[in-house]
Amino acid sequence: MAQRVTYSIVDQSDGRFDLLVLLGARVLHARTGFMTLSEVEDEVEFLRDLMTACGAPVVREVSLNLLNPD
C-alpha cells in the first residue's frame, strides 16, 4: 500500500526556498536552496507525477509542523 506523501515549502530569510517532503510518518527528504518559488513548484509537480505513478497521494502541509505530524 502506498504511503501518503506530505510536503511543505519553506521561505528562508535569505530569499531562497526549501522543499520538505515527508514519506509516510517517518522518512523526511529535503531539497534546499531553490532560488525562486517557480523552481519549487516545478519540483512539486515532478513529485506529484512520480507519486501518482506509485499510487501515493501528495498533500501540502499548511502548517510548519511537518517534523512533528502527531
PDB file with SEQRES, HELIX, SHEET and CRYST1 records, atoms N, CA, C and O in Angstrom:
SEQRES   1 A   70  MET ALA GLN ARG VAL THR TYR SER ILE VAL ASP GLN SER          
SEQRES   2 A   70  ASP GLY ARG PHE ASP LEU LEU VAL LEU LEU GLY ALA ARG          
SEQRES   3 A   70  VAL LEU HIS ALA ARG THR GLY PHE MET THR LEU SER GLU          
SEQRES   4 A   70  VAL GLU ASP GLU VAL GLU PHE LEU ARG ASP LEU MET THR          
SEQRES   5 A   70  ALA CYS GLY ALA PRO VAL VAL ARG GLU VAL SER LEU ASN          
SEQRES   6 A   70  LEU LEU ASN PRO ASP                                          
HELIX    1 AA1 LEU A   37  CYS A   54  1                                  18    
SHEET    1 AA1 4 VAL A  27  PHE A  34  0                                        
SHEET    2 AA1 4 PHE A  17  LEU A  23 -1                                        
SHEET    3 AA1 4 VAL A   5  ASP A  11 -1                                        
SHEET    4 AA1 4 VAL A  58  ARG A  60  1                                        
CRYST1    1.000    1.000    1.000  90.00  90.00  90.00 P 1           1          
ATOM      1  N   MET A   1       0.838  -1.183   0.000  1.00  0.00           N  
ATOM      2  CA  MET A   1       0.000   0.000   0.000  1.00  0.00           C  
ATOM      3  C   MET A   1       0.887   1.251   0.000  1.00  0.00           C  
ATOM      4  O   MET A   1       1.837   1.350   0.776  1.00  0.00           O  
ATOM      5  N   ALA A   2       0.570   2.179  -0.859  1.00  0.00           N  
ATOM      6  CA  ALA A   2       1.353   3.412  -0.952  1.00  0.00           C  
ATOM      7  C   ALA A   2       1.130   4.288   0.272  1.00  0.00           C  
ATOM      8  O   ALA A   2       0.020   4.386   0.795  1.00  0.00           O  
ATOM      9  N   GLN A   3       2.197   4.912   0.710  1.00  0.00           N  
ATOM     10  CA  GLN A   3       2.111   5.805   1.862  1.00  0.00           C  
ATOM     11  C   GLN A   3       1.802   7.217   1.407  1.00  0.00           C  
ATOM     12  O   GLN A   3       2.125   7.608   0.286  1.00  0.00           O  
ATOM     13  N   ARG A   4       1.184   7.962   2.274  1.00  0.00           N  
ATOM     14  CA  ARG A   4       0.883   9.362   1.997  1.00  0.00           C  
ATOM     15  C   ARG A   4       2.173  10.173   1.973  1.00  0.00           C  
ATOM     16  O   ARG A   4       3.074   9.947   2.781  1.00  0.00           O  
ATOM     17  N   VAL A   5       2.254  11.108   1.049  1.00  0.00           N  
ATOM     18  CA  VAL A   5       3.405  11.991   0.922  1.00  0.00           C  
ATOM     19  C   VAL A   5       2.939  13.410   1.242  1.00  0.00           C  
ATOM     20  O   VAL A   5       2.015  13.930   0.617  1.00  0.00           O  
ATOM     21  N   THR A   6       3.593  14.024   2.221  1.00  0.00           N  
ATOM     22  CA  THR A   6       3.245  15.372   2.649  1.00  0.00           C  
ATOM     23  C   THR A   6       4.429  16.282   2.368  1.00  0.00           C  
ATOM     24  O   THR A   6       5.576  15.916   2.622  1.00  0.00           O  
ATOM     25  N   TYR A   7       4.147  17.472   1.842  1.00  0.00           N  
ATOM     26  CA  TYR A   7       5.248  18.390   1.576  1.00  0.00           C  
ATOM     27  C   TYR A   7       4.947  19.774   2.132  1.00  0.00           C  
ATOM     28  O   TYR A   7       3.797  20.141   2.369  1.00  0.00           O  
ATOM     29  N   SER A   8       6.013  20.517   2.329  1.00  0.00           N  
ATOM     30  CA  SER A   8       5.909  21.892   2.796  1.00  0.00           C  
ATOM     31  C   SER A   8       6.973  22.720   2.085  1.00  0.00           C  
ATOM     32  O   SER A   8       8.101  22.266   1.888  1.00  0.00           O  
ATOM     33  N   ILE A   9       6.602  23.932   1.705  1.00  0.00           N  
ATOM     34  CA  ILE A   9       7.547  24.873   1.106  1.00  0.00           C  
ATOM     35  C   ILE A   9       7.902  25.898   2.162  1.00  0.00           C  
ATOM     36  O   ILE A   9       7.024  26.535   2.745  1.00  0.00           O  
ATOM     37  N   VAL A  10       9.193  26.055   2.407  1.00  0.00           N  
ATOM     38  CA  VAL A  10       9.669  26.970   3.451  1.00  0.00           C  
ATOM     39  C   VAL A  10      10.383  28.140   2.795  1.00  0.00           C  
ATOM     40  O   VAL A  10      11.306  27.957   2.001  1.00  0.00           O  
ATOM     41  N   ASP A  11       9.942  29.343   3.135  1.00  0.00           N  
ATOM     42  CA  ASP A  11      10.552  30.578   2.640  1.00  0.00           C  
ATOM     43  C   ASP A  11      11.671  30.952   3.613  1.00  0.00           C  
ATOM     44  O   ASP A  11      11.397  31.311   4.758  1.00  0.00           O  
ATOM     45  N   GLN A  12      12.920  30.874   3.172  1.00  0.00           N  
ATOM     46  CA  GLN A  12      14.057  31.167   4.035  1.00  0.00           C  
ATOM     47  C   GLN A  12      14.314  32.672   4.114  1.00  0.00           C  
ATOM     48  O   GLN A  12      13.880  33.428   3.244  1.00  0.00           O  
ATOM     49  N   SER A  13      15.008  33.094   5.143  1.00  0.00           N  
ATOM     50  CA  SER A  13      15.274  34.517   5.360  1.00  0.00           C  
ATOM     51  C   SER A  13      16.165  35.138   4.284  1.00  0.00           C  
ATOM     52  O   SER A  13      16.154  36.355   4.099  1.00  0.00           O  
ATOM     53  N   ASP A  14      16.936  34.310   3.574  1.00  0.00           N  
ATOM     54  CA  ASP A  14      17.813  34.837   2.517  1.00  0.00           C  
ATOM     55  C   ASP A  14      17.113  34.935   1.159  1.00  0.00           C  
ATOM     56  O   ASP A  14      17.741  35.267   0.153  1.00  0.00           O  
ATOM     57  N   GLY A  15      15.797  34.643   1.137  1.00  0.00           N  
ATOM     58  CA  GLY A  15      15.031  34.740  -0.101  1.00  0.00           C  
ATOM     59  C   GLY A  15      14.932  33.443  -0.874  1.00  0.00           C  
ATOM     60  O   GLY A  15      14.200  33.368  -1.861  1.00  0.00           O  
ATOM     61  N   ARG A  16      15.648  32.429  -0.449  1.00  0.00           N  
ATOM     62  CA  ARG A  16      15.579  31.129  -1.111  1.00  0.00           C  
ATOM     63  C   ARG A  16      14.433  30.311  -0.523  1.00  0.00           C  
ATOM     64  O   ARG A  16      13.824  30.688   0.478  1.00  0.00           O  
ATOM     65  N   PHE A  17      14.157  29.186  -1.171  1.00  0.00           N  
ATOM     66  CA  PHE A  17      13.068  28.325  -0.738  1.00  0.00           C  
ATOM     67  C   PHE A  17      13.579  26.909  -0.529  1.00  0.00           C  
ATOM     68  O   PHE A  17      14.476  26.447  -1.234  1.00  0.00           O  
ATOM     69  N   ASP A  18      12.999  26.230   0.447  1.00  0.00           N  
ATOM     70  CA  ASP A  18      13.298  24.828   0.711  1.00  0.00           C  
ATOM     71  C   ASP A  18      12.029  24.021   0.517  1.00  0.00           C  
ATOM     72  O   ASP A  18      10.927  24.521   0.744  1.00  0.00           O  
ATOM     73  N   LEU A  19      12.182  22.784   0.100  1.00  0.00           N  
ATOM     74  CA  LEU A  19      11.070  21.857  -0.050  1.00  0.00           C  
ATOM     75  C   LEU A  19      11.314  20.688   0.901  1.00  0.00           C  
ATOM     76  O   LEU A  19      12.308  19.972   0.776  1.00  0.00           O  
ATOM     77  N   LEU A  20      10.406  20.502   1.845  1.00  0.00           N  
ATOM     78  CA  LEU A  20      10.480  19.391   2.792  1.00  0.00           C  
ATOM     79  C   LEU A  20       9.400  18.391   2.420  1.00  0.00           C  
ATOM     80  O   LEU A  20       8.238  18.763   2.254  1.00  0.00           O  
ATOM     81  N   VAL A  21       9.774  17.123   2.289  1.00  0.00           N  
ATOM     82  CA  VAL A  21       8.846  16.074   1.886  1.00  0.00           C  
ATOM     83  C   VAL A  21       8.908  14.957   2.916  1.00  0.00           C  
ATOM     84  O   VAL A  21       9.978  14.429   3.218  1.00  0.00           O  
ATOM     85  N   LEU A  22       7.745  14.607   3.450  1.00  0.00           N  
ATOM     86  CA  LEU A  22       7.648  13.544   4.441  1.00  0.00           C  
ATOM     87  C   LEU A  22       6.927  12.362   3.816  1.00  0.00           C  
ATOM     88  O   LEU A  22       5.774  12.477   3.400  1.00  0.00           O  
ATOM     89  N   LEU A  23       7.611  11.221   3.751  1.00  0.00           N  
ATOM     90  CA  LEU A  23       7.031   9.997   3.212  1.00  0.00           C  
ATOM     91  C   LEU A  23       6.467   9.190   4.368  1.00  0.00           C  
ATOM     92  O   LEU A  23       7.205   8.767   5.258  1.00  0.00           O  
ATOM     93  N   GLY A  24       5.164   8.980   4.353  1.00  0.00           N  
ATOM     94  CA  GLY A  24       4.528   8.305   5.477  1.00  0.00           C  
ATOM     95  C   GLY A  24       4.664   9.161   6.712  1.00  0.00           C  
ATOM     96  O   GLY A  24       4.381  10.359   6.680  1.00  0.00           O  
ATOM     97  N   ALA A  25       5.093   8.561   7.790  1.00  0.00           N  
ATOM     98  CA  ALA A  25       5.275   9.302   9.043  1.00  0.00           C  
ATOM     99  C   ALA A  25       6.727   9.284   9.500  1.00  0.00           C  
ATOM    100  O   ALA A  25       7.026   9.723  10.611  1.00  0.00           O  
ATOM    101  N   ARG A  26       7.639   8.781   8.662  1.00  0.00           N  
ATOM    102  CA  ARG A  26       8.994   8.562   9.157  1.00  0.00           C  
ATOM    103  C   ARG A  26      10.133   9.123   8.327  1.00  0.00           C  
ATOM    104  O   ARG A  26      11.140   9.548   8.894  1.00  0.00           O  
ATOM    105  N   VAL A  27      10.018   9.141   7.025  1.00  0.00           N  
ATOM    106  CA  VAL A  27      11.168   9.460   6.178  1.00  0.00           C  
ATOM    107  C   VAL A  27      11.049  10.897   5.653  1.00  0.00           C  
ATOM    108  O   VAL A  27      10.122  11.220   4.910  1.00  0.00           O  
ATOM    109  N   LEU A  28      11.987  11.743   6.044  1.00  0.00           N  
ATOM    110  CA  LEU A  28      11.997  13.137   5.630  1.00  0.00           C  
ATOM    111  C   LEU A  28      13.077  13.353   4.573  1.00  0.00           C  
ATOM    112  O   LEU A  28      14.228  12.953   4.750  1.00  0.00           O  
ATOM    113  N   HIS A  29      12.685  13.991   3.479  1.00  0.00           N  
ATOM    114  CA  HIS A  29      13.620  14.379   2.430  1.00  0.00           C  
ATOM    115  C   HIS A  29      13.569  15.889   2.309  1.00  0.00           C  
ATOM    116  O   HIS A  29      12.493  16.483   2.387  1.00  0.00           O  
ATOM    117  N   ALA A  30      14.713  16.514   2.120  1.00  0.00           N  
ATOM    118  CA  ALA A  30      14.758  17.968   1.981  1.00  0.00           C  
ATOM    119  C   ALA A  30      15.537  18.341   0.730  1.00  0.00           C  
ATOM    120  O   ALA A  30      16.607  17.793   0.465  1.00  0.00           O  
ATOM    121  N   ARG A  31      14.995  19.272  -0.030  1.00  0.00           N  
ATOM    122  CA  ARG A  31      15.700  19.900  -1.146  1.00  0.00           C  
ATOM    123  C   ARG A  31      15.776  21.368  -0.776  1.00  0.00           C  
ATOM    124  O   ARG A  31      14.747  22.008  -0.558  1.00  0.00           O  
ATOM    125  N   THR A  32      16.950  21.895  -0.706  1.00  0.00           N  
ATOM    126  CA  THR A  32      17.123  23.259  -0.219  1.00  0.00           C  
ATOM    127  C   THR A  32      17.770  24.160  -1.272  1.00  0.00           C  
ATOM    128  O   THR A  32      18.406  23.691  -2.215  1.00  0.00           O  
ATOM    129  N   GLY A  33      17.586  25.462  -1.081  1.00  0.00           N  
ATOM    130  CA  GLY A  33      18.288  26.436  -1.882  1.00  0.00           C  
ATOM    131  C   GLY A  33      17.675  26.784  -3.223  1.00  0.00           C  
ATOM    132  O   GLY A  33      18.374  27.291  -4.100  1.00  0.00           O  
ATOM    133  N   PHE A  34      16.385  26.525  -3.410  1.00  0.00           N  
ATOM    134  CA  PHE A  34      15.741  26.941  -4.654  1.00  0.00           C  
ATOM    135  C   PHE A  34      15.742  28.463  -4.704  1.00  0.00           C  
ATOM    136  O   PHE A  34      15.434  29.122  -3.711  1.00  0.00           O  
ATOM    137  N   MET A  35      16.087  29.015  -5.854  1.00  0.00           N  
ATOM    138  CA  MET A  35      16.184  30.470  -5.996  1.00  0.00           C  
ATOM    139  C   MET A  35      14.819  31.135  -6.153  1.00  0.00           C  
ATOM    140  O   MET A  35      14.636  32.275  -5.728  1.00  0.00           O  
ATOM    141  N   THR A  36      13.859  30.435  -6.760  1.00  0.00           N  
ATOM    142  CA  THR A  36      12.538  31.023  -6.977  1.00  0.00           C  
ATOM    143  C   THR A  36      11.445  30.056  -6.551  1.00  0.00           C  
ATOM    144  O   THR A  36      11.653  28.844  -6.485  1.00  0.00           O  
ATOM    145  N   LEU A  37      10.289  30.611  -6.266  1.00  0.00           N  
ATOM    146  CA  LEU A  37       9.130  29.791  -5.927  1.00  0.00           C  
ATOM    147  C   LEU A  37       8.724  28.942  -7.126  1.00  0.00           C  
ATOM    148  O   LEU A  37       8.241  27.823  -6.957  1.00  0.00           O  
ATOM    149  N   SER A  38       8.911  29.456  -8.312  1.00  0.00           N  
ATOM    150  CA  SER A  38       8.597  28.715  -9.527  1.00  0.00           C  
ATOM    151  C   SER A  38       9.412  27.422  -9.625  1.00  0.00           C  
ATOM    152  O   SER A  38       8.889  26.391 -10.050  1.00  0.00           O  
ATOM    153  N   GLU A  39      10.676  27.472  -9.238  1.00  0.00           N  
ATOM    154  CA  GLU A  39      11.518  26.268  -9.239  1.00  0.00           C  
ATOM    155  C   GLU A  39      10.965  25.220  -8.278  1.00  0.00           C  
ATOM    156  O   GLU A  39      10.939  24.031  -8.596  1.00  0.00           O  
ATOM    157  N   VAL A  40      10.526  25.662  -7.108  1.00  0.00           N  
ATOM    158  CA  VAL A  40       9.966  24.736  -6.120  1.00  0.00           C  
ATOM    159  C   VAL A  40       8.676  24.127  -6.653  1.00  0.00           C  
ATOM    160  O   VAL A  40       8.452  22.924  -6.515  1.00  0.00           O  
ATOM    161  N   GLU A  41       7.828  24.949  -7.258  1.00  0.00           N  
ATOM    162  CA  GLU A  41       6.563  24.448  -7.798  1.00  0.00           C  
ATOM    163  C   GLU A  41       6.795  23.436  -8.913  1.00  0.00           C  
ATOM    164  O   GLU A  41       6.046  22.466  -9.029  1.00  0.00           O  
ATOM    165  N   ASP A  42       7.817  23.646  -9.730  1.00  0.00           N  
ATOM    166  CA  ASP A  42       8.170  22.658 -10.753  1.00  0.00           C  
ATOM    167  C   ASP A  42       8.584  21.338 -10.109  1.00  0.00           C  
ATOM    168  O   ASP A  42       8.216  20.265 -10.587  1.00  0.00           O  
ATOM    169  N   GLU A  43       9.341  21.421  -9.036  1.00  0.00           N  
ATOM    170  CA  GLU A  43       9.780  20.224  -8.313  1.00  0.00           C  
ATOM    171  C   GLU A  43       8.585  19.488  -7.698  1.00  0.00           C  
ATOM    172  O   GLU A  43       8.539  18.258  -7.705  1.00  0.00           O  
ATOM    173  N   VAL A  44       7.626  20.241  -7.170  1.00  0.00           N  
ATOM    174  CA  VAL A  44       6.421  19.643  -6.586  1.00  0.00           C  
ATOM    175  C   VAL A  44       5.616  18.941  -7.676  1.00  0.00           C  
ATOM    176  O   VAL A  44       5.090  17.852  -7.444  1.00  0.00           O  
ATOM    177  N   GLU A  45       5.512  19.539  -8.850  1.00  0.00           N  
ATOM    178  CA  GLU A  45       4.792  18.892  -9.959  1.00  0.00           C  
ATOM    179  C   GLU A  45       5.461  17.574 -10.350  1.00  0.00           C  
ATOM    180  O   GLU A  45       4.781  16.587 -10.627  1.00  0.00           O  
ATOM    181  N   PHE A  46       6.804  17.563 -10.372  1.00  0.00           N  
ATOM    182  CA  PHE A  46       7.530  16.323 -10.648  1.00  0.00           C  
ATOM    183  C   PHE A  46       7.227  15.285  -9.559  1.00  0.00           C  
ATOM    184  O   PHE A  46       7.001  14.111  -9.852  1.00  0.00           O  
ATOM    185  N   LEU A  47       7.227  15.736  -8.301  1.00  0.00           N  
ATOM    186  CA  LEU A  47       6.914  14.847  -7.176  1.00  0.00           C  
ATOM    187  C   LEU A  47       5.506  14.268  -7.326  1.00  0.00           C  
ATOM    188  O   LEU A  47       5.298  13.072  -7.121  1.00  0.00           O  
ATOM    189  N   ARG A  48       4.554  15.108  -7.679  1.00  0.00           N  
ATOM    190  CA  ARG A  48       3.167  14.641  -7.873  1.00  0.00           C  
ATOM    191  C   ARG A  48       3.098  13.592  -8.988  1.00  0.00           C  
ATOM    192  O   ARG A  48       2.446  12.560  -8.825  1.00  0.00           O  
ATOM    193  N   ASP A  49       3.756  13.846 -10.101  1.00  0.00           N  
ATOM    194  CA  ASP A  49       3.759  12.886 -11.210  1.00  0.00           C  
ATOM    195  C   ASP A  49       4.356  11.551 -10.779  1.00  0.00           C  
ATOM    196  O   ASP A  49       3.801  10.491 -11.069  1.00  0.00           O  
ATOM    197  N   LEU A  50       5.474  11.611 -10.094  1.00  0.00           N  
ATOM    198  CA  LEU A  50       6.157  10.403  -9.638  1.00  0.00           C  
ATOM    199  C   LEU A  50       5.307   9.624  -8.634  1.00  0.00           C  
ATOM    200  O   LEU A  50       5.157   8.408  -8.756  1.00  0.00           O  
ATOM    201  N   MET A  51       4.758  10.315  -7.657  1.00  0.00           N  
ATOM    202  CA  MET A  51       3.975   9.652  -6.616  1.00  0.00           C  
ATOM    203  C   MET A  51       2.636   9.136  -7.159  1.00  0.00           C  
ATOM    204  O   MET A  51       2.141   8.108  -6.697  1.00  0.00           O  
ATOM    205  N   THR A  52       2.053   9.834  -8.124  1.00  0.00           N  
ATOM    206  CA  THR A  52       0.823   9.350  -8.749  1.00  0.00           C  
ATOM    207  C   THR A  52       1.073   8.012  -9.438  1.00  0.00           C  
ATOM    208  O   THR A  52       0.235   7.111  -9.382  1.00  0.00           O  
ATOM    209  N   ALA A  53       2.219   7.888 -10.083  1.00  0.00           N  
ATOM    210  CA  ALA A  53       2.577   6.627 -10.734  1.00  0.00           C  
ATOM    211  C   ALA A  53       2.716   5.493  -9.721  1.00  0.00           C  
ATOM    212  O   ALA A  53       2.511   4.326 -10.053  1.00  0.00           O  
ATOM    213  N   CYS A  54       3.064   5.843  -8.486  1.00  0.00           N  
ATOM    214  CA  CYS A  54       3.213   4.852  -7.415  1.00  0.00           C  
ATOM    215  C   CYS A  54       1.923   4.654  -6.624  1.00  0.00           C  
ATOM    216  O   CYS A  54       1.847   3.775  -5.766  1.00  0.00           O  
ATOM    217  N   GLY A  55       0.912   5.469  -6.912  1.00  0.00           N  
ATOM    218  CA  GLY A  55      -0.351   5.357  -6.195  1.00  0.00           C  
ATOM    219  C   GLY A  55      -0.361   6.051  -4.844  1.00  0.00           C  
ATOM    220  O   GLY A  55      -1.233   5.779  -4.018  1.00  0.00           O  
ATOM    221  N   ALA A  56       0.589   6.941  -4.604  1.00  0.00           N  
ATOM    222  CA  ALA A  56       0.686   7.626  -3.314  1.00  0.00           C  
ATOM    223  C   ALA A  56       0.096   9.036  -3.420  1.00  0.00           C  
ATOM    224  O   ALA A  56       0.477   9.803  -4.305  1.00  0.00           O  
ATOM    225  N   PRO A  57      -0.825   9.372  -2.525  1.00  0.00           N  
ATOM    226  CA  PRO A  57      -1.370  10.725  -2.545  1.00  0.00           C  
ATOM    227  C   PRO A  57      -0.348  11.745  -2.047  1.00  0.00           C  
ATOM    228  O   PRO A  57       0.420  11.469  -1.124  1.00  0.00           O  
ATOM    229  N   VAL A  58      -0.347  12.925  -2.667  1.00  0.00           N  
ATOM    230  CA  VAL A  58       0.559  14.004  -2.279  1.00  0.00           C  
ATOM    231  C   VAL A  58      -0.286  15.141  -1.716  1.00  0.00           C  
ATOM    232  O   VAL A  58      -1.211  15.624  -2.370  1.00  0.00           O  
ATOM    233  N   VAL A  59       0.044  15.562  -0.492  1.00  0.00           N  
ATOM    234  CA  VAL A  59      -0.734  16.574   0.209  1.00  0.00           C  
ATOM    235  C   VAL A  59       0.197  17.670   0.690  1.00  0.00           C  
ATOM    236  O   VAL A  59       1.280  17.389   1.204  1.00  0.00           O  
ATOM    237  N   ARG A  60      -0.224  18.935   0.525  1.00  0.00           N  
ATOM    238  CA  ARG A  60       0.577  20.048   1.037  1.00  0.00           C  
ATOM    239  C   ARG A  60       0.233  20.288   2.496  1.00  0.00           C  
ATOM    240  O   ARG A  60      -0.936  20.414   2.858  1.00  0.00           O  
ATOM    241  N   GLU A  61       1.257  20.350   3.323  1.00  0.00           N  
ATOM    242  CA  GLU A  61       1.111  20.649   4.742  1.00  0.00           C  
ATOM    243  C   GLU A  61       1.010  22.163   4.880  1.00  0.00           C  
ATOM    244  O   GLU A  61       1.898  22.887   4.430  1.00  0.00           O  
ATOM    245  N   VAL A  62      -0.064  22.647   5.498  1.00  0.00           N  
ATOM    246  CA  VAL A  62      -0.253  24.091   5.601  1.00  0.00           C  
ATOM    247  C   VAL A  62       0.435  24.693   6.815  1.00  0.00           C  
ATOM    248  O   VAL A  62       0.696  25.896   6.838  1.00  0.00           O  
ATOM    249  N   SER A  63       0.729  23.894   7.808  1.00  0.00           N  
ATOM    250  CA  SER A  63       1.448  24.415   8.972  1.00  0.00           C  
ATOM    251  C   SER A  63       2.933  24.096   8.820  1.00  0.00           C  
ATOM    252  O   SER A  63       3.326  23.336   7.935  1.00  0.00           O  
ATOM    253  N   LEU A  64       3.737  24.673   9.678  1.00  0.00           N  
ATOM    254  CA  LEU A  64       5.183  24.402   9.653  1.00  0.00           C  
ATOM    255  C   LEU A  64       5.554  23.256  10.581  1.00  0.00           C  
ATOM    256  O   LEU A  64       6.721  23.105  10.943  1.00  0.00           O  
ATOM    257  N   ASN A  65       4.569  22.445  10.970  1.00  0.00           N  
ATOM    258  CA  ASN A  65       4.804  21.369  11.919  1.00  0.00           C  
ATOM    259  C   ASN A  65       5.025  20.043  11.202  1.00  0.00           C  
ATOM    260  O   ASN A  65       4.593  18.999  11.692  1.00  0.00           O  
ATOM    261  N   LEU A  66       5.682  20.068  10.064  1.00  0.00           N  
ATOM    262  CA  LEU A  66       5.899  18.866   9.262  1.00  0.00           C  
ATOM    263  C   LEU A  66       6.748  17.837   9.999  1.00  0.00           C  
ATOM    264  O   LEU A  66       6.561  16.634   9.815  1.00  0.00           O  
ATOM    265  N   LEU A  67       7.674  18.295  10.827  1.00  0.00           N  
ATOM    266  CA  LEU A  67       8.559  17.362  11.515  1.00  0.00           C  
ATOM    267  C   LEU A  67       7.872  16.640  12.666  1.00  0.00           C  
ATOM    268  O   LEU A  67       8.359  15.601  13.110  1.00  0.00           O  
ATOM    269  N   ASN A  68       6.765  17.159  13.154  1.00  0.00           N  
ATOM    270  CA  ASN A  68       6.008  16.543  14.256  1.00  0.00           C  
ATOM    271  C   ASN A  68       4.545  16.440  13.864  1.00  0.00           C  
ATOM    272  O   ASN A  68       3.727  17.220  14.351  1.00  0.00           O  
ATOM    273  N   PRO A  69       4.187  15.483  12.983  1.00  0.00           N  
ATOM    274  CA  PRO A  69       2.823  15.423  12.461  1.00  0.00           C  
ATOM    275  C   PRO A  69       1.773  14.989  13.487  1.00  0.00           C  
ATOM    276  O   PRO A  69       0.584  15.190  13.239  1.00  0.00           O  
ATOM    277  N   ASP A  70       2.146  14.419  14.596  1.00  0.00           N  
ATOM    278  CA  ASP A  70       1.153  13.944  15.582  1.00  0.00           C  
ATOM    279  C   ASP A  70       0.717  15.012  16.519  1.00  0.00           C  
ATOM    280  O   ASP A  70      -0.109  14.763  17.397  1.00  0.00           O  
TER     281      ASP A  70                                                      
END                                                                             
